[in-house]
């Protein structure tokens, strides 16, 4: 029996979330002027707000369930990002994450469905759901063995290969009911190495020495509606489309690279 055959694919909950993203591309008819979406969706003022008058945009951020929520707005793109808070001057004990994928996805999804439902949500012509997920492993070799369970069409040699980056798009027709809508299912697989550094302060110098090496399987998702779609989404269909993007992304997380 081959080594690939005996590797068990972990359950969905094993993947840890580094970043989740919802991107909306406003219709040309949208008028966006210093929106108050953050307060309407989160229920309180952001911790920080930055205006960029020359670019016609703004950025807001604040804490959210052990992580950080960021809203970036420009005339042509809106990003909601949910990611970790990086403690200053602290050596990471593991890859920075905000919790198990299902839990963090539920948190972001509730906020996004709330945003789609408010009157000031702009008309949209494209949507994208993105994620960066990690699954800690002991070392590069065990990472290659593990990630091979998600890549049934790729033959990996854990002992004689390195620098794996596998990226593929497997488009599908949307089932949202929007005529002619196609969805790109882009996934990027790799095994990442995080090298920590130890600093030593002497009287007249500072020396550095390699610290621990942390390894993890890494999955980057970008599930998005095709740029070929003409027009804007019906307002009542936006939440349906987002739900489909999330379901297709979760399918990749759970099942791996499948058609």
NUROLO-846281 format. One line per 4 residues: number of its first residue (from 1); their letters; for each residue x, y, z of N, C-alpha, C. Coordinates in Angstrom, 3 decimals, decimal comma. Atoms other than C-alpha are relative to their C-alpha. Example, Ala and Ser with C-alpha at 12.3 -4.5 7.8 and 13.67 -1.06 7.14 Angstrom:
<atoms>
1) AS) 0,890:-1,190:0,000:12,300:-4,500:7,800:0,900:1,200:0,000  -0,820:-1,190:-0,060:13,670:-1,060:7,140:-0,770:1,090:0,730
</atoms>
This chain:
<atoms>
1) XXXX) 0,856:-1,200:0,000:0,000:0,000:0,000:0,885:1,241:0,000  -0,824:-1,210:0,086:1,363:3,447:-0,880:-0,129:0,826:1,264  0,006:-0,864:-1,182:2,237:5,979:1,783:-1,150:0,983:-0,049  1,102:-0,938:0,143:-0,389:8,367:0,352:-1,301:-0,609:0,521
5) XXXX) 1,268:0,636:-0,320:-3,142:5,827:0,956:-0,262:-0,073:1,500  0,204:0,160:-1,432:-2,555:5,577:4,705:-0,019:1,339:0,739  0,062:-1,306:-0,648:-2,456:9,330:5,374:-1,457:0,406:0,142  1,386:-0,387:-0,226:-5,736:10,383:6,937:-0,143:1,502:-0,116
9) XXXX) 0,259:-1,424:0,121:-7,179:13,739:5,977:-0,622:0,488:1,301  0,542:-0,492:-1,262:-7,770:15,744:9,190:-1,379:0,606:-0,185  1,324:-0,623:0,039:-11,204:17,063:10,046:0,137:1,493:-0,238  0,019:-1,425:0,306:-12,187:20,599:9,094:0,536:0,841:1,153
13) XXXX) -0,342:-0,821:-1,156:-11,596:21,859:12,635:1,510:0,099:0,236  -1,444:-0,019:-0,238:-7,839:21,102:12,467:0,640:1,243:-0,604  -0,561:-1,197:0,609:-7,134:24,037:10,138:-0,229:1,210:0,892  0,078:-1,222:-0,788:-6,390:27,241:12,037:0,001:1,208:-0,940
17) XXXX) 0,156:-1,172:0,856:-7,270:30,653:10,616:1,063:1,040:0,299  -0,901:-1,142:-0,105:-4,597:33,229:9,965:-0,732:1,283:-0,414  0,754:-1,163:0,482:-6,764:35,628:7,953:-1,235:-0,475:-0,759  1,188:0,158:0,829:-10,307:35,680:6,560:-0,292:1,330:-0,673
21) XXXX) 0,239:-1,239:0,750:-11,414:38,188:3,930:-1,286:-0,078:-0,796  1,109:-0,207:0,923:-14,558:39,399:2,245:0,309:1,251:-0,804  -0,262:-1,129:0,876:-13,982:41,649:-0,760:-1,224:0,252:-0,866  1,096:-0,394:0,867:-16,753:43,543:-2,517:0,466:1,072:-0,971
25) XXXX) -0,340:-0,992:1,019:-16,323:45,465:-5,754:-1,265:0,776:-0,340  1,224:-0,775:0,200:-18,872:48,276:-5,890:-0,314:0,218:-1,476  0,446:-0,354:1,341:-20,908:48,953:-8,999:0,398:1,441:-0,292  -0,321:-1,392:0,345:-19,956:52,137:-10,903:-1,069:0,990:0,465
29) XXXX) 1,071:-0,889:-0,446:-23,308:53,538:-9,773:0,044:0,287:1,500  -0,054:-0,164:-1,459:-22,342:53,267:-6,084:0,604:1,350:0,380  -0,535:-1,245:-0,553:-21,779:56,469:-4,128:0,417:-0,272:1,441  -0,534:0,325:-1,327:-19,510:55,916:-1,120:0,724:1,222:0,545
33) XXXX) -0,603:-1,178:-0,614:-18,700:58,884:1,111:0,046:-0,187:1,513  -0,211:0,223:-1,437:-17,257:58,154:4,590:-1,129:-0,837:0,608  1,084:0,852:-0,519:-19,594:55,230:5,289:0,162:-0,294:1,491  0,009:0,320:-1,436:-20,552:54,357:8,866:-0,270:-1,484:0,211
37) XXXX) 0,305:1,424:-0,068:-20,660:50,628:8,199:0,545:-0,656:1,252  -0,609:0,651:-1,171:-18,297:49,710:11,033:-0,926:0,086:1,210  0,853:-0,187:-1,177:-20,497:51,170:13,748:-1,333:-0,723:-0,155  1,274:0,664:0,230:-23,638:49,784:12,136:0,116:-1,513:0,141
41) XXXX) -0,164:1,451:0,000:-22,238:46,251:11,858:0,528:-0,527:1,332  -0,646:0,474:-1,232:-20,029:45,901:14,944:-0,773:0,437:1,238  0,785:-0,483:-1,125:-22,245:47,974:17,210:0,728:0,972:0,892  -0,764:-0,991:-0,750:-19,540:50,301:18,499:1,004:0,669:-0,936
45) XXXX) -0,949:-0,733:0,835:-16,995:52,786:17,179:1,289:-0,790:-0,158  -1,282:0,696:0,164:-13,710:51,460:15,746:1,048:0,560:0,947  -1,088:-0,440:-0,858:-10,550:51,659:17,819:0,873:1,027:-0,706  -0,812:-0,919:0,786:-8,750:53,474:15,015:-0,661:0,241:-1,350
49) XXXX) 0,563:-0,349:1,310:-9,894:55,304:11,890:0,969:0,928:-0,721  -0,917:-0,790:0,809:-7,695:56,682:9,099:-0,695:0,408:-1,288  0,583:-0,511:1,235:-9,007:58,884:6,289:1,098:0,255:-1,020  -0,937:-0,257:1,097:-7,254:59,098:2,923:-0,717:0,819:-1,070
53) XXXX) 0,792:-0,851:0,898:-8,888:62,071:1,170:0,456:-0,035:-1,447  -0,484:-0,021:1,375:-6,637:62,016:-1,893:-0,399:-1,262:-0,757  0,376:1,260:0,643:-7,440:58,380:-2,592:-1,508:-0,252:0,069  1,432:0,193:-0,136:-11,069:58,755:-1,624:-0,366:-1,220:0,807
57) XXXX) 0,263:1,190:-0,789:-10,893:56,017:0,988:0,244:0,184:1,472  -0,222:-0,026:-1,438:-10,623:55,170:4,653:0,272:-1,408:0,488  -0,267:1,290:-0,638:-9,505:52,381:6,993:-0,386:0,087:1,464  0,408:0,077:-1,406:-10,991:51,364:10,337:0,387:-1,365:0,546
61) XXXX) -0,344:1,280:-0,605:-9,945:48,664:12,768:-0,323:-0,004:1,481  0,282:0,160:-1,421:-10,682:47,301:16,205:-0,005:-1,474:0,370  -0,048:1,395:-0,446:-10,620:44,115:18,316:-1,307:-0,731:-0,264  1,169:0,839:0,230:-12,979:41,245:17,571:0,317:-1,435:0,404
65) XXXX) -0,084:1,397:-0,459:-13,172:37,963:19,515:1,416:-0,559:-0,036  -1,380:0,458:-0,092:-9,462:37,641:20,218:0,866:0,333:-1,192  -0,753:-0,401:1,182:-8,422:38,984:16,824:-0,233:1,466:-0,300  0,167:-1,386:0,407:-8,654:42,197:14,852:-0,804:0,048:-1,290
69) XXXX) 0,798:-0,221:1,193:-11,242:43,349:12,329:0,454:1,288:-0,669  -0,428:-1,167:0,761:-10,171:45,751:9,579:-0,972:0,228:-1,151  0,829:-0,395:1,135:-12,363:47,602:7,090:0,776:1,004:-0,842  -0,679:-0,891:0,933:-10,631:49,150:4,067:-0,951:0,348:-1,136
73) XXXX) 0,958:-0,465:1,002:-12,683:51,240:1,692:0,692:0,915:-1,003  -0,409:-0,893:1,076:-11,735:52,749:-1,677:-1,180:0,101:-0,958  1,128:-0,104:0,935:-14,004:53,871:-4,525:-0,240:-1,263:-0,820  0,150:1,170:0,862:-13,374:50,590:-6,372:0,062:-1,336:0,732
77) XXXX) -0,156:1,262:-0,722:-12,878:48,001:-3,609:-0,269:0,192:1,484  0,288:0,005:-1,434:-14,100:47,188:-0,101:0,481:-1,325:0,579  -0,529:1,212:-0,638:-12,240:44,713:2,128:-0,369:-0,030:1,478  0,155:0,309:-1,425:-13,334:43,254:5,469:1,005:-1,102:0,315
81) XXXX) -1,059:0,946:-0,347:-10,367:41,445:7,077:-0,090:-0,358:1,481  0,022:0,483:-1,379:-10,383:39,321:10,226:1,277:-0,805:0,212  -1,293:0,642:-0,187:-6,901:38,407:11,466:0,524:0,169:1,404  -0,563:-0,017:-1,350:-4,579:38,142:14,460:0,547:1,362:0,408
85) XXXX) -0,698:-1,153:-0,569:-3,204:40,829:16,722:1,437:-0,443:0,272  -1,399:0,373:-0,169:0,597:40,750:16,632:0,599:0,741:1,196  -0,620:-0,666:-1,156:2,109:41,450:20,090:1,379:0,537:-0,371  -1,309:-0,554:0,332:5,102:43,781:19,748:1,120:-0,666:0,797
89) XXXX) -1,210:0,499:-0,656:8,575:42,394:20,523:-0,218:-1,309:0,751  0,248:1,283:-0,657:7,294:38,937:21,362:0,256:-1,128:-0,989  -0,315:1,113:0,879:8,738:35,769:19,840:-1,198:-0,931:-0,106  1,186:0,853:0,142:5,893:33,688:18,378:0,274:-1,429:0,445
93) XXXX) -0,110:1,391:-0,422:5,329:30,302:19,986:-0,528:-0,931:-1,073  0,545:0,762:1,108:3,476:29,156:16,868:-0,421:0,975:-1,085  0,472:-0,889:1,050:2,016:30,518:13,652:-1,143:0,858:0,552  1,048:-0,875:-0,542:-0,182:33,559:14,447:-1,360:-0,327:-0,600
97) XXXX) 1,338:0,343:0,468:-3,836:32,504:14,212:-1,046:0,582:0,939  1,103:-0,534:-0,813:-7,237:33,552:15,545:-0,985:-1,080:0,422  0,874:1,073:-0,441:-8,765:30,137:16,126:-0,351:-0,969:-1,117  0,389:1,003:0,995:-10,259:27,120:14,331:-0,821:0,624:-1,130
101) XXXX) 0,668:-0,549:1,170:-11,572:27,772:10,833:-1,525:0,095:0,144  1,465:-0,120:-0,073:-15,260:26,919:11,474:-0,469:1,122:0,928  0,419:-1,014:-0,973:-15,493:29,212:14,513:0,239:1,406:-0,540  -0,307:-1,339:0,502:-13,777:32,196:12,897:-0,835:0,332:-1,231
105) XXXX) 0,851:-0,223:1,169:-15,732:31,742:9,674:-1,412:0,388:0,424  1,341:-0,338:-0,506:-18,982:31,834:11,632:-0,042:1,445:0,494  -0,058:-1,373:-0,504:-17,903:35,086:13,305:-0,050:1,009:-1,137  -0,023:-0,937:1,115:-17,081:36,839:10,035:-1,295:-0,050:-0,803
109) XXXX) 1,212:0,140:0,814:-20,116:35,447:8,196:-1,180:0,754:0,607  1,102:-0,712:-0,656:-22,540:36,841:10,771:0,102:1,495:-0,237  -0,191:-1,431:0,245:-21,032:40,309:10,356:-0,309:0,353:-1,452  0,200:-0,298:1,412:-21,121:40,112:6,562:-1,472:-0,083:-0,385
113) XXXX) 1,434:0,074:0,280:-24,743:38,989:6,413:-0,714:1,231:0,558  0,560:-1,230:-0,567:-25,525:41,950:8,658:0,272:1,183:-0,932  -0,352:-1,096:0,907:-23,681:44,270:6,252:-0,854:-0,028:-1,267  0,812:0,107:1,209:-25,536:42,946:3,219:-1,436:0,480:0,237
117) XXXX) 1,399:-0,315:-0,293:-28,822:43,639:4,995:-0,296:1,460:0,274  0,278:-1,403:-0,310:-28,343:47,327:5,786:-0,211:0,793:-1,291  0,376:-0,782:1,169:-29,667:49,981:3,435:1,199:0,666:-0,673  -1,147:-0,726:0,554:-26,295:51,699:2,999:1,043:-0,904:-0,646
121) XXXX) -0,915:0,886:0,703:-24,536:48,588:1,668:-0,084:0,313:-1,492  0,056:-0,452:1,390:-23,557:49,639:-1,864:-0,353:-1,129:-0,965  0,187:1,033:1,026:-24,608:47,789:-5,035:1,347:-0,554:-0,420  -1,261:0,678:0,276:-21,929:45,236:-5,905:-0,049:-0,713:-1,353
125) XXXX) -0,105:0,707:1,278:-20,717:43,765:-9,195:0,855:-1,253:0,095  -0,808:1,199:-0,240:-18,240:41,204:-7,795:0,135:-0,227:1,498  -0,258:0,369:-1,390:-17,676:39,343:-4,527:1,130:-1,021:0,036  -1,065:0,985:-0,181:-14,724:37,349:-3,213:0,099:-0,372:1,472
129) XXXX) -0,276:0,498:-1,347:-14,145:35,195:-0,146:1,420:-0,551:0,015  -1,383:0,442:-0,092:-10,518:34,696:0,872:0,333:-0,517:1,382  -0,441:0,540:-1,287:-8,736:32,789:3,606:1,455:-0,428:-0,100  -1,323:0,593:-0,162:-5,232:31,928:4,767:-0,083:-0,892:1,235
133) XXXX) 0,150:0,979:-1,065:-5,222:28,763:6,876:1,301:-0,769:0,182  -1,206:0,777:-0,276:-2,438:26,812:8,559:-0,340:-1,221:0,835  0,151:1,240:-0,757:-2,106:23,343:10,001:1,394:-0,394:0,492  -1,348:0,272:-0,499:0,991:22,970:12,238:0,395:-1,474:-0,127
137) XXXX) -0,556:1,351:0,114:3,199:19,914:11,626:1,377:-0,004:0,655  -1,289:0,119:-0,700:6,419:18,609:13,137:1,157:0,566:-0,818  -1,096:-0,449:0,848:8,667:19,379:10,155:-0,447:-0,021:-1,455  0,344:-0,070:1,416:8,784:19,799:6,378:-0,444:-1,356:-0,543
141) XXXX) 0,327:1,327:0,514:8,723:16,061:5,679:-1,415:-0,415:0,404  1,346:0,370:-0,440:5,625:15,441:7,789:-1,047:0,913:-0,631  0,910:-0,909:0,687:4,062:18,531:6,188:-0,316:-0,469:-1,405  0,226:0,506:1,351:4,538:17,053:2,709:-0,897:-1,236:0,027
145) XXXX) 0,854:1,178:-0,130:3,004:13,768:3,841:-1,442:0,414:0,282  1,339:-0,428:-0,377:0,067:15,612:5,352:-0,734:0,680:-1,155  0,662:-0,775:1,047:-0,631:17,977:2,471:-0,317:-0,861:-1,218  0,276:0,885:1,128:-0,506:15,116:-0,044:-1,407:-0,595:0,082
149) XXXX) 1,359:0,517:-0,153:-3,826:13,914:1,412:-1,031:0,928:-0,626  0,910:-0,969:0,588:-5,417:17,097:0,054:0,221:0,164:-1,507  -0,359:-0,185:1,408:-3,768:16,862:-3,391:0,060:-1,353:-0,693  0,012:1,360:0,565:-4,864:13,544:-4,928:0,615:-0,088:-1,390
153) XXXX) -0,542:0,034:1,357:-3,616:14,550:-8,400:1,466:0,414:-0,076  -1,402:-0,422:-0,042:-0,125:15,578:-7,277:0,815:-1,061:0,727  -0,878:0,991:-0,628:2,651:13,078:-6,542:1,149:0,716:0,683  -1,034:-0,670:-0,783:4,911:14,337:-3,769:1,025:-1,004:0,510
157) XXXX) -1,088:0,794:-0,562:8,263:12,999:-2,624:0,487:0,709:1,267  -0,363:-0,700:-1,228:8,623:14,021:1,052:1,492:0,019:0,279  -1,427:0,080:-0,289:12,283:12,944:1,164:0,858:0,754:-1,016  -0,863:-0,534:1,038:13,569:14,267:-2,148:-0,485:1,267:-0,660
161) XXXX) 0,507:-1,233:0,601:11,660:17,498:-2,779:-0,166:1,081:1,071  0,198:-1,136:-0,905:11,206:20,966:-1,277:-0,622:1,148:-0,787  0,507:-1,228:0,616:9,773:24,432:-1,991:-1,305:-0,228:-0,768  1,276:0,271:0,649:6,309:23,138:-2,845:-0,892:1,233:-0,026
165) XXXX) 1,084:-0,972:0,160:3,837:25,687:-4,218:-0,903:-0,554:-1,100  0,947:0,555:0,965:0,757:24,221:-5,927:-1,224:0,905:-0,022  1,122:-0,934:0,136:-1,851:26,645:-7,231:-0,861:-0,415:-1,185  0,900:0,415:1,067:-4,926:25,856:-9,300:-1,343:0,705:0,160
169) XXXX) 1,348:-0,548:0,013:-8,273:27,353:-10,280:-0,924:-1,028:-0,627  0,982:0,944:0,518:-11,263:25,049:-10,747:-1,375:0,683:-0,009  1,258:-0,766:0,042:-14,199:27,246:-11,865:-1,230:-0,901:-0,028  1,298:0,668:0,061:-17,823:26,222:-11,487:-1,080:1,011:-0,350
173) XXXX) 1,169:-0,847:0,199:-21,169:27,592:-12,586:-0,663:0,243:1,353  0,662:-0,335:-1,256:-22,931:29,398:-9,764:-1,390:-0,619:0,065  1,344:0,511:-0,236:-26,079:27,872:-8,267:-0,862:1,021:0,743  0,704:-1,054:-0,741:-27,200:31,196:-6,811:-1,278:0,452:-0,685
177) XXXX) 1,162:-0,466:0,745:-29,812:31,768:-9,496:0,272:1,227:-0,838  -0,373:-1,152:0,824:-27,945:34,697:-11,076:0,436:-0,529:-1,363  -0,314:0,559:1,318:-27,898:33,939:-14,838:1,419:0,340:-0,461  -1,314:-0,195:0,592:-24,476:33,452:-16,402:1,141:0,207:0,975
181) XXXX) -1,046:-0,261:-0,990:-22,523:33,769:-13,140:0,900:-1,225:0,163  -1,005:1,040:-0,227:-19,312:31,719:-12,857:0,809:0,343:1,245  -0,771:-0,198:-1,227:-17,259:31,240:-9,698:1,369:-0,645:-0,143  -1,374:0,499:-0,009:-13,474:30,873:-9,586:0,308:-0,602:1,363
185) XXXX) -0,393:0,685:-1,237:-12,211:28,396:-6,992:1,520:-0,139:-0,007  -1,461:-0,040:0,033:-8,560:29,345:-6,596:0,553:-0,443:1,354  -0,648:0,464:-1,234:-6,463:27,458:-4,038:1,493:-0,100:-0,220  -1,454:0,040:0,050:-2,760:27,621:-3,261:0,494:-0,763:1,226
189) XXXX) -0,441:0,903:-1,059:-1,058:24,889:-1,218:1,517:0,057:0,136  -1,434:-0,022:-0,249:2,367:24,936:0,412:0,278:-0,514:1,409  -0,441:0,300:-1,371:4,368:23,930:3,484:0,926:1,130:0,414  -0,728:-1,199:-0,411:5,627:26,990:5,351:0,940:-0,286:1,159
193) XXXX) -0,968:0,083:-1,101:8,601:27,412:7,652:0,110:1,363:0,653  -0,159:-1,240:-0,768:8,706:30,060:10,384:1,241:-0,142:0,869  -1,273:0,047:-0,736:12,206:30,703:11,719:0,030:1,106:1,040  -0,128:-0,999:-1,048:12,450:32,437:15,077:1,471:0,369:0,192
197) XXXX) -1,357:-0,501:-0,210:15,507:34,480:16,034:0,170:0,402:1,458  -0,301:-0,354:-1,381:17,082:34,819:19,478:1,031:1,132:0,021  -0,902:-1,139:-0,112:18,712:38,160:20,336:0,737:-0,061:1,340  -0,803:-0,058:-1,217:21,526:38,527:22,856:0,642:1,389:0,097
201) XXXX) -0,524:-1,350:-0,193:22,417:41,958:24,237:1,293:-0,044:0,803  -1,280:-0,125:-0,685:26,062:42,527:25,116:0,253:1,481:0,306  -0,287:-1,385:-0,363:27,681:45,651:26,464:0,220:0,886:-1,217  -0,345:-0,824:1,152:28,881:46,815:23,082:-0,601:-0,497:-1,310
205) XXXX) 0,541:0,538:1,251:26,928:44,709:20,576:-1,284:-0,784:0,235  1,192:0,841:-0,014:23,805:42,801:19,734:0,249:-1,179:-0,928  -0,206:1,191:0,822:24,117:39,222:18,474:-1,330:-0,717:-0,220  1,203:0,751:0,337:21,492:37,052:16,786:0,369:-1,450:-0,240
209) XXXX) -0,201:1,427:0,220:21,171:33,287:16,729:-1,327:-0,624:-0,415  1,243:0,655:0,411:18,635:31,058:14,966:-0,693:-0,661:1,183  0,787:0,629:-1,054:15,839:29,940:17,249:-0,729:-1,213:-0,524  0,777:1,165:0,410:13,124:27,358:16,788:-0,495:0,134:-1,434
213) XXXX) 0,628:0,042:1,319:11,830:26,316:13,380:-1,402:-0,583:0,152  1,384:0,438:-0,053:8,048:26,020:13,085:-0,468:-0,313:-1,412  0,483:0,406:1,319:6,437:24,175:10,172:-1,511:-0,150:0,014  1,451:0,126:0,106:2,865:24,140:8,921:-0,410:-0,167:-1,455
217) XXXX) 0,665:0,013:1,292:0,767:23,152:5,940:-0,763:1,320:-0,124  0,610:-1,305:0,213:-0,617:26,341:4,402:-0,947:-0,062:-1,202  0,993:-0,055:1,070:-3,734:26,876:2,309:-0,500:1,426:-0,142  0,527:-1,329:0,315:-4,658:30,167:0,637:-1,155:-0,155:-0,977
221) XXXX) 1,208:0,089:0,818:-8,150:30,507:-0,821:-0,378:1,361:-0,563  0,633:-1,175:0,587:-9,620:33,044:-3,215:-1,152:-0,507:-0,861  1,192:0,475:0,694:-13,146:32,042:-4,174:-0,798:1,234:-0,392  0,535:-1,283:0,444:-14,598:34,805:-6,317:-0,889:-0,135:-1,222
225) XXXX) 0,846:-0,026:1,186:-17,227:35,648:-8,874:0,817:0,521:-1,180  -0,794:-0,322:1,174:-15,868:35,941:-12,402:-0,126:1,462:-0,393  -0,013:-1,390:0,471:-14,866:39,360:-13,722:-0,763:0,151:-1,314  0,738:-0,062:1,263:-16,718:38,468:-16,952:-1,471:0,345:0,198
229) XXXX) 1,416:-0,298:-0,251:-20,091:38,991:-15,270:-0,276:1,484:-0,237  0,370:-1,377:0,324:-21,766:42,139:-16,564:-1,152:0,469:0,887  1,071:-0,561:-0,821:-23,927:44,409:-14,444:0,289:-0,122:1,472  -0,146:0,095:-1,453:-24,527:44,384:-10,703:-0,939:-1,067:0,530
233) XXXX) 0,812:1,047:-0,601:-25,943:41,744:-8,394:-1,310:0,576:0,542  1,231:-0,408:-0,682:-29,589:42,018:-7,350:0,235:0,021:1,511  -0,273:-0,158:-1,427:-29,569:43,223:-3,753:-0,406:-1,236:0,802  0,485:1,154:-0,763:-31,582:40,221:-2,563:0,848:-1,250:-0,236
237) XXXX) -0,814:1,165:0,314:-29,020:37,831:-4,118:1,410:0,075:0,566  -1,384:-0,164:-0,453:-25,826:39,227:-2,576:0,338:-0,977:1,125  -0,258:0,922:-1,105:-26,100:37,213:0,646:0,022:-1,444:-0,481  0,031:1,353:0,562:-26,944:34,090:-1,381:1,317:-0,318:-0,691
241) XXXX) -1,270:0,200:0,696:-23,827:34,536:-3,519:1,141:-0,166:1,001  -1,046:0,118:-1,018:-21,614:35,099:-0,470:-0,061:-1,365:0,676  0,146:1,309:-0,633:-23,013:31,965:1,157:0,543:-1,104:-0,905  -0,530:0,996:0,929:-22,151:30,002:-1,982:1,528:0,037:-0,029
245) XXXX) -1,464:-0,114:-0,023:-18,575:31,348:-1,985:0,573:-0,669:1,239  -0,469:0,586:-1,260:-18,158:30,330:1,649:-0,116:-1,519:-0,034  0,190:1,449:0,059:-19,563:26,852:1,034:1,033:-0,653:-0,923  -0,991:0,553:0,917:-17,257:26,297:-1,935:1,409:0,050:0,603
249) XXXX) -1,276:-0,078:-0,692:-14,277:27,500:0,095:0,138:-1,063:1,071  -0,024:1,014:-1,056:-15,182:25,214:2,979:0,146:-1,402:-0,589  -0,133:1,288:0,668:-15,456:22,319:0,538:1,464:-0,298:-0,324  -1,424:0,180:0,280:-11,836:22,852:-0,538:0,771:-0,293:1,286
253) XXXX) -0,661:0,206:-1,288:-10,724:23,086:3,094:-0,194:-1,433:0,488  0,339:1,326:-0,511:-12,451:19,818:3,900:0,438:-1,120:-0,932  -0,209:1,081:0,951:-12,005:17,809:0,689:1,296:0,102:-0,779  -1,225:-0,172:0,753:-8,831:19,256:-0,839:-0,269:0,463:-1,424
257) XXX) 0,084:-0,436:1,392:-8,222:19,911:-4,546:-0,870:-0,977:-0,784  0,939:0,843:0,741:-11,322:18,435:-6,192:-0,611:0,813:-1,131  0,608:-0,727:1,126:-12,943:19,341:-9,561:-1,287:0,715:0,407
</atoms>
